[in-house]
Amino acid sequence: MQLFSELLNNHQGKVLGIAIGLVFGLLVIIIGFLQTVFLACCIYIGYIIGKRVDDNENIRDLVERIFKEN
């Protein structure tokens, strides 16, 4: 347990990168590459929307900015 705690404290980025790579690899094996990429895009969009909500930004303004007509 002490080793795991030390790894998380001293190598947080590496541990996170390994975890993301492991999950991505497993998803590719289980559901396929394109479905995994689609899932990753949905997660990223959800993260961006959630971050905007946390920052008290208006979601309607964000959607209008993305889909505005030129």
N, C-alpha and C positions, 0 to 999 in steps of 0.2 A: 504494500500500500504506500509506503514511503517513496518508492521508486516512481510510482504513478504520479504522486503529488509533486515530486521534484520535476518530472517531465512536463507536467502541466504548467508549473511555475516558470521554468527556465526555457522551455521550448514550445510555447503555446502555439505559435504559427505553424511549426512543423507538425505538431499533433493534429491541429485543425486541418492542415493540408492533406495529411494521411487519411484522416477520417472522411473528408470530402471525396478523395480519390477512391477510397474503398467503397463508399456508397454509390458513387457514379459507376464504378466497375461492376458492382453487383446488379445495379439497375440495367446496365447494358446487357448483361448475361440473361437476366430474367425477362425483361420486356422489350429489348432491342434498342439499337442506337438512336433512331429517329424519335421514338417515343420518349427516351430518356432526355434527349435534347429539348423536346417540347415541354416535358415536365420541368426541366431546369429553367426554361424561359418563363413558364408560369410562376414558378417560385420566385424568380427575380422580379417579375412585375408585381407580385404580391408584396415583396419586400419594399419596393419603391413606393407603392401606395401606402403601406404601413408606416414607412419613414415619414412620408408627407403628413399623415394623420398625426404622428407623434410630434412633428414640428409645427402643428396647428396650421397647416396650409390648407387652403380650400381645394378640395378634390375636383370640384366643378371647373375651376380655373385651369387646373392641370389637364383635364380631359379636353377642354376647349382649346388649349394651347397645342395639344398633340394633334387633334383632328380639325384644326381650323382650315378653312379654304384659303388658298393663295390667290 
